[in-house]
Amino acid sequence: MRRLLDGLYRLAGGLAGLLVVFIFVVILAQIVGRQLGFAVPSANELAGFAMAGATFLALAPTLRAGGHIRVGVLLGRLGGRARWGLELGVVGLSLLASGYATFHLVRLVLESYRYGDLAPGLLPMPLWLPQSLVALGLAIFTIALADALVALLRGDLPPYLVQDRGE
């Protein structure tokens, strides 16, 4: 199971990286196009969709790597059960919030698909496509939070703390 989850997090990070490369290519095409006298239709819109997807797909691998901003002042003063309890509460609340958001974002994707919603720009792209990337990223982040919660409940350090300590 551990290998499957780690592979899922690596896949999400790889997809986020590919979307960043896509943003670079779109912006580069737009710059070259301006110099050569042609426009790339919906370039800003495509870059924006890719940025949203990359941001959400990068959430889980960033959590695993300990890269999210954390307030360590209080945690540094706590030890033992108090620190464990605070970590457990924060991860638990984060999991609830992320699960709630994931549920409603998946519903939005399904509604966009069912109603055939299109992007308002020059390129009539179905909105469920970029929304799916965001929903997928948030779903994987929710799984990563559940993974961290299970680690805490088992008495292990969650991956983000292991990474913080360099272990």
Secondary structure, DSSP 8 states (H G I E B T S, - for coil): -HHHHHHHHHHHHHHHHHHHHHHHHHHHHHHHHHHHT---TTHHHHHHHHHHHHHHHTHHHHHHTT-S---HHHHHH--HHHHHHHHHHHHHHHHHHHHHHHHHHHHHHHHHHHHT-B-SSSS--BTHHHHHHHHHHHHHHHHHHHHHHHHHHTT---HHHHHHHT-
